[in-house]
């Protein structure tokens, strides 16, 4: 006997029958840690290129010896048509 199905799987176009992920605005920090000034410069260049496209956000960083850190704050300061969206799915575990 096959394993009993607790719910029916929709047939046809799955986009019509499945719940879409919810959009949730969140605050996030991208934290980069690199071991050379060259790599750090690439991170700075990436932020500069985004700025040329009109996308801006708060940044910060520091260096100690050969460890270079850079943070991109993707929060209320994110401007220029970019939005940070987190997609999530509900996870059901046995007993919940």
N, C-alpha and C positions, 0 to 999 in steps of 0.2 A: 504494500500500500504506500503510495507516495506521501511525502511529508505534507501535512495539511497547511494550506495557505491561510494566514490570518487576515490578509487584505488582498484585494484583486489588483493586479498590475494593469494600469490603463493601456488600452490599445489605441492605435492611431497616432496622431501628432502629439509627442510628449510635451511640447510647449503649451498645448491647450489644457492639459490635464494635471500637470505637476505644479506644485507651489514653487514660485520663484524665490530665490534668496532675498532676504530683507536687506535694505541698505541702512547702515548705521554709521553716522559720522563719528569719527574717533580722533583723538590726539595721539600722535606717535612721534618718536624720535628715531631717526636713523643714526646709529653710532658707528663710526668707522674707526678702526685702529689699523694703522699701517706702519711698516718698518723702514720706509725711506721717504725722503722729501720729494722724490720724483712721483711716488704713488700719491702722496698728499696733494701734489700739484694737479694730478689728474682729477682728483675729487673736486678741487677748487675750480678747475676748468669746466667740469660737468655742471656745477652750480652756476657758473658764469654763462654757459650756453643756455641753460634753462631761463636765466634772467633775460637773455636776448630774445627769447620767445615770449617774454612777459610773465613768466612764472617765477614768483619770489617767495621766500620764506626766511625765517630767522636761522642763522648759523652761528657756530662757535667752535672753539677747539683750543688745544694746547699741545705742547711737545715737551717730552722729558727724554733727553738722550736720543736714542734711536726709535723711540716710540712716539708716534704722531697720532693725535686724536682729532676727529672732526665730528660735530653733531649737526644734523639738519632737523630743525623743529618743524614738524608737519602738523601744526595746530591752527589756531585762529590767525596766525601770521601768513598762512598759505594763501597766496593771491594769484590772480591771472588765469582763471579758468580751470585750474586744477583742483580736484577734490579727492581727498583720501577716503576710500570706502572699504569697509571690512565686510566680506561675505562670510556667513557662517551657516552651518546646518545643525539642526538639533540632532543630538546623539542619544539614542535610547539604549540603555543597558538593562539587562535582566534584573528585575526587582524594582525598577523605577516606574 
